[in-house]
């Protein structure tokens, strides 16, 4: 495990961040400086296509404009970062510090042909899932669209430059290929900013990642699932289920008492019917809690009518938690029961256990050290 502290922003807290602007807003800022609209497009391209982190890099802008922009703006709202690399170099986690001192986590996972980024949508989380490190501190605030986009652009720049960095395995693509909103926070609880960020991430004139390469994971805020069905973007939907019945699920995922399992599954069915998209259910297996054969049978019974896939994930253990991961043998048995009942299921590998790569774990560790 290697830990490195990086300076990622200009470190000037009093300045606004360009990444918090839409192209229209940026065009207004540029017009206010007496420059034509095409300058805004040039800046936009520097930020989203070349991942510029300073105005000095924007070589085709007049020097006076670069100076004026630098006097009032920073590009990224991220201030500094602590990066932790796993021993095999295939997983790295970054703890970003924001302008107001809040911290968020982003995890990069390298696979053979994919570079998957797990990003945060909120500082903290209000959902209170009992097995989750992020839940323990509650919600601090929503992230802005710029703070969400900035996590992706940080790693896009890092990967583009990574040929010079020996710890990473570099015989694979040097771009972000997949983004999952499974880091800190409930994305549906910060709907407006998340979707503003998603539109920029998928816009061909901005970051331009294919919508099918992005997955939004929710604990199941039903009205927002219905809203997502009307967004017209092919973003994949994942639902963190973790239990097949209300008694158990409400004890693990408290929001279940507002949106019970059967209502949630009915909403997912409506979503699939409307979008013709398969939904993924996440099921974190916890030893002796939700991993029995009887629960696998019950889960299969509820999911078999749905167009879905189940990702079974042995829990990432967190310090001082009563929840422990299910053994490999019991995990295999659970998955086998689902498959034998016709429910597509795979075991998702846990990544980065030694670097606290589970949601909220690094932030929690940092808060403990600071206390
Ligand atoms: S598991 Fe996700 S939704 Fe639940 S508390 Fe943690 S971050 Fe929030």
Boltz pocket constraint, residues with backbone or C-beta under 6 A from the ligand:
constraints:
  - pocket:
      binder: B
      contacts: [[A, 124], [A, 125], [A, 126], [A, 127], [A, 128], [A, 129], [A, 132], [A, 133], [A, 134], [A, 135], [A, 182], [A, 183], [A, 184], [A, 185], [A, 186], [A, 219], [A, 359]]
      max_distance: 6.0
